[in-house]
Structure formats: structure tokens, C-alpha cells
Amino acid sequence: MTTLLLAAGVVARGRQARARRYRTVLTVLALAVVAVAVVALCVGERSYAPTEVLRVLLGEQVPGASFNVGVLRAPRVLTAVLVGVAFGMAGVVFQTMLRNPLASPDIIGVSAGSSAAAVVAITAFGLSGPALSGVAVVAGLAVAAVIYTLSWRDGVQGARLVLIGIAVGAMLDSVIGYALTRAGVYDAGEALRWLTGSLNSAFWPGVGPLAAALGVLLPVLLVLARRLPALQLGDDAAAGLGVQPDRSRLALLLVAVAVIAVATAATGPIAFVAFLSGPIAHRLLRGTGPVVVPAGLVGALLVLVADLVGQHLLVHRFPVGVVTGVLGAPYLLWLLARTNRSGGSL
């Protein structure tokens, strides 16, 4: 009896320690996002004190700051947070659901679908604004459906879906290249700016629709993500726990793709944020709790920091997607090298 009580006490203390670590990581990440967002609101060609920024956010009229902070910087920062959370959460859902670290939307061709449709819409039809966003969202969902259908064979396996997604993404990249070669100078420049992933077009008229769409999709994604632990155990074990693997995987895929497509439509494909957020969150948590929300916070932090670096810390200004690409490419090479050395499969 004493041994059982001691064992129960050890288990309880372990759970409490894991819960404390999880809450600590969440709190630190949230505070880091807020801190970097405040810095982004304060610094620029003209810097302002945090008190001035707070006055602007509370609705006061502060000469100079009301325009620079309230009109230019605030929608940019809010857009960065929203798309970062979207990319981070959807990316880790893909990776966890398919049990493959390469199963990220920007690796398996989902983002390429939105990008190809947007480039064609810009260069061939001159679309912009809400119409361009709508085309990008629909195309992302359509390409995801094609990849899912092609990878189906008595179920969907992560490695098969990744390889088919990479092939589809390569074809879509060729479509993008062809569209750019046929476009006029202005349209090609506009399409290239969109393809790099940028926050330069983030203004208040676009924040509302983005926040509304993600306000609907992200809670649904969080509810569906409760099935991820069961899916990680394999289809047979998941079915034994009352989770229907195929239906759950399809629902998760549809919602995650919609989240990625909405975020991509707002800023363009910001490279590697969806790819990096999950692994970083996993390393911080060390298995102490669900990873979806922490991955979203990591994604927001990545986008905010990359935008600050690209705008203020380099010799020239660069779009946020260029900076995240520089961060993500070495990690992808390291992951491939590690997989090759260990003899594992993708």
C-alpha cells in the first residue's frame, strides 16, 4: 500500500511539473510576442516612447505618432501576429497529423497552389485586393484536394503525401515562372513582391477580413486538433479510441489548408514559418502538453522578429519572407542530412 501511495505521489508530482513547464512556456511566448510587438510599434524612421504608443492605441491624437503608429505600424504588427499564428498552428497540425517533419504546407505544395493562382490572377487578369485573396484561398483548397486524392491508397501516408505534394509544387512553380515571363513589367514586379511574402500591403481595410476569417477557422482547428494525439498512435489505435482516422484527417486537412490559404492571401507565402514553428515549439515544451497553441505563438514571434530585422537591422530593407527564408533553409538542409545519416525515410 505504501509503495502504491509513493508511486501515485511521484506520478502526481510529474504531472504538476509538466503542467508548470507548459504554463511557463506559454506565458513566456505570449510575453515575448507582446514585447516584440511593442518594439515594432515604437521603432522606425521616427521612434516613439511606449507611453506615446499607448496613448495612440487608446484613441488619443498624438502629433506624428497617430499616423505613424495608428495608420502604418499598428495594422502591420497585427497582421504579422495573425498570419504568424495561422502559419504556426496550421503547420504543426500538418506535421503532427502526417507524422512527418517535412509535411509543412510550404514544402508539400499547398502554399504553391495559392501562389500560382495569385500570380496568374495578377499578371493575366489584373486582380488585386479581395478578389485576389479569394482566388488564392480557393486555389489553395483545390490544390490540397488534388494532393490528398493523388496520395490516397487505402488511406493517406505522410511520406507519400509529402512526395506527391513536392511534385505538385514543382509543377506549380513552373506555372509561376511561365506567368512571370509573359507578364508586363509592372504586373511582374507586383507578382514578385507578393511571392516574397511581405507585410508592406498590411493596412486596416485588410485586417478586419483576415481577423474575421481566422477568428472562425482557428477555434475550429483547435477543437479538431484534440484528435491529433490519437492519430499519432496509428489508425488502428485511433479507431480503438473512438476516433475515425480518415474523417478526422480529412477534416483537419481542410481546416488547416483554409487557415494557410487565408494567411497566404493576406501577405503572400511567408517562407518556412509553418515549417519552423512546430519543431521550435516541440523543443520548448519537451512533451509537456499540446503543441498547437505554442506553435502559433512561435509563428507570430518569428514573423514579428523577421520583419523587424528586415526593416531596421540590415543595410537594405527586405520583405519578411526573405528573412524567414534565410532562417528556414539551413534547418531544412540539416533535417535532410540528419534523416539521411540515420537511414530514416521522409
N, C-alpha and C positions, 0 to 999 in steps of 0.2 A: 504493500500500500504506500509506504514511504517513497519507494522508488518511483511509483507512478506519479505521486504528487510532485516529486522533484523533476521528472520528465515533463510534466504538464507546465511546471513553472518555467523551465528552460524554453519550451515552445512559446509560451506567452510572452516571455521577455524578448525572444527573437522577433515575434510579430510586432511588438511595440517598437523595437529598434528599427525594423524595416519601415513601419509607418512613419516614425520620426524622420528617417532619412528621406522618404518620399515627400513629406510635407516641407522639409528643409529645401530640397531641390526645387520643388515647385515655387516656393517663396523666393528663393534666390533668383531663379529665372525670371519671375514676374517683376521683381525689383530691378533686375538688370535691364529688362525691356523698357520699363518706365524711365530709368536713369538715362539710357541711350536716347530715348525719345525726347527727353527734356534737353539733352545736349544738342540734338538735331534741331530743336526749335530755337535754341539760343544762338547757335553759331552760324556764320555765313559771311558774306561780304560786309555786312553790318551786324555786329553781335549785340545781344541784349541780355540784361540780367534776368535771372529766373523770376524775380518779382514782376518785372515788366511783362514777361511772357504770361505769367499767371493772370495779370490784370487783363491782358488781351483775351485770354481764354474765358475769363469771367464776363466778357462783353464790354469792358471799358474801351474808350477810344484813347489810344496812346500814339502820339505823332510818330510816324515811321513804322513803329512796331505793329500797328494794326494791319498795315498792308503786308509787310514782310513776313510777319508771323501768322496773322489770321488768314491771309489770302494765299500766300505762296507756300509757306512751310507746313502749316497745320494739315492741309489735305494731303501733302506729300508724305508726312510722317504717318498719318492714319492709314493711307493706302499701303504704305510699307508694312505696317503691322498686320493689316487684314490679309494681304496676299502672302506674307510670310507665314502666318498661322495656317492659311489654307494649304500652301505648298507643303509645310511641315507635317500637318495632320494627314493629308491625303497620301503623301509619300510613304510614311511609316505604315499606313494601312496596307498599301500595295506590298511593301517588303515583308510585313508580318503575315499577311494573308497567303502570299505565294511562297513564303519561307525561302526567300532568295534576296540577298542584299542588292542585287542588280535590278530587281523588279521595281524600278522607280519610273514614274511617268515620263521623265525627260530622257530616260535610257531606252524604254521599250516602245517609243513612237507615239504615245498619246499626245504629248505636247507638240510633236511634229505635225500631227493632224490639224490642230488649231492653227499652227504657224503657217502651214501650206495654204489653208483656206483663207487666212487673213492676207497673205501676200498676194494671192490671186485676186481677192476682193479689192485690194488697194491698187494693184497695177492694172488690172483689166476692167474694173468697174468703178474705180474711184471712190469706194466706200470709206466711211470713217464714222467715228462716234458709236452710237448704239447699234447701228446696222452692222458695223464691223465686229462688234462684240458678239452680236447674235450669231453671225456666221461662224466665228471662232468656237463658240460654245457647241453649236450643232455639229460642226466638223469633228471636234474632239470626241463627242459621244459616238458619232458614226464610226470613226477610226477604231475606237475602243471596242465597239461591237464587232467590227471586222476581225480584229486581232483575237478577240475571245472566241469567235466562231471558228477561225482557222486553227486555233490551238486546242479545240475540243476533240478529245478522243477518249471516250469512257471517262470523262472528267477533264479537268484542267490541271496540268502540272506546271510548276513555276518555271522550270528550265525551258520547257517547250514554249511557253508563252513569251519568255524573255527573248529567245532566239527569233521567233516569228515577229515579235514587236520590233526588234532591231532591224530585221529585213524590211518590214513595212516602213519604218522610219527612214531607212536609206532610200527607198523609192520616193517617199515624200520630200526628202531633201533634194532629190533630183528635180522634182516638180518646182520646188522653190527656186533652184538655180535657173531652170528654164524660164520661169516667170520673170525673174530679175533681168535676164538677158534680153527679154522682149519689151521691157518697161522703159518709159521715158526717164529722163534724169531725175526729175522731181519725185515721181512715183517710186523709183528705185531707192532714192535716198530715204523717203518716208518708210518704205517697207524694211529697209536695213535698220533704221532706228527702232522700229517695232520689234524686229527679230533679236536685237541685242538684249532686250529686256530692260526697260527704263521706267523711271518714275517721273520723267520730265513732263508727261502729259497728265499728271495727277492734279486735278482741281476739284473743287466742291461739287460741280454737277455730276461727276462720275463716282464720287464717294457714296452717295445715297444708294444708287442701284447695286453697287458692289456690296455694301454693308447689308442691304436687304436680302440679296441672294444668299450670301454666306450666313446670314442670321437664320435662314431656313435650313440650308444644307448641312452646316456644321453640327447642329444638335442632332439631326438625323444620323449623321456619320458617327457621332459619339454613341448613340443608342445601339447602332448596328455593330460598332466596334467591340461591344461586350461579348460578341461571339468569337472574337479572334483567339482567345486562349484555347477554346475547344477546337477550332480549326487547325491550330498549330500542332495538336496531338495526332492529326491524321483524320481521314474521312471516316474510318470505321469507329474510332474513338469518339469523334464528334457526334456521329449518329447515335452511338450508345448514350451520350449525354443529352440527347434530345434536340440537337442542332442539325438541321438539314444542310449538309455541306454545299451542294450545288446551288441551292436557292440563296443561302447566306452569302456565298462567294459572289454570286451574280449581283445581289443587292448591294453589297459592299463595293463592288467594282463600279456599278452605275453611279452611286452617290459620290465615290471618290473621284471618278472621272469628271462628273459635273462640277465638283469643287475645283479641280485643276483647271478645267476649261474656263470657268468664271474668272479665276485669278489670272490665267494667261490672257484672257480677253482684255483685262484691265491694264496690264503692264507689259504684255509680251512674255515670252518664255524666259524667266529669270533662271539661269543655268544652275543646276546642281543643288538648289535649296531643298527640293524634295528628296534628293539623293543623300544629302549630308545630315539632315535634321534627325532622322531616326537613329542612325548609329551614334551620333553625339549624345542624344537623349538616353539611349541604352547604356552608354558608358557612365553617364552621370548617375543613373538610377541603380545600376547593378542588380536588376531584377527585383526591386523593392515594390513595384506597383505598375499599374497601367501606363503605357508609354505614349499614348496618343496626344494627350494634352501637353505634356512636357515637350514632345516633338514640335507641336505647334508654337510653343514659346521659343524654342530654339530657332525655328524658322523665322519668326519675327525678329529675333535678335540678329540673325545672320543678314537679313535684308537691311535692317537699320544700320548695322556696323558697316556693311559693304557700301551702302550709299554714302555714309559719312566719309569713308576712305576715298571713294571715287570722286566725291565732290570737293573735298577740302584738304586731303593729306597727300595728294600726288601732284606732280608738276602740271599735268593737264587734267581736265575733268573727264571722267569716264562714266558711262552708264553702269547701273548697279549690276547688270548681268555680266559685264566684263570682269568685274572684281570677283563675283561668286564663281565664275568660270575658272579664274586663276586659282581659287581655293579648292574647287572640286576636282579638277583634272588630276592633280597629284594623288588625291585619295583614291580615285578610280584606278589609276595605274598601280598603286600599292595593293589595292584589293585584288586586282587581276594577278599580280605577281605572287601574292600570298596564296591565292587559290591554286595557282599553277604549282607552287612548291609543295603544297600539302597534298597534291593529287586529287583535290576535290573537283566537283563539277559545278558549272554555273547554273 
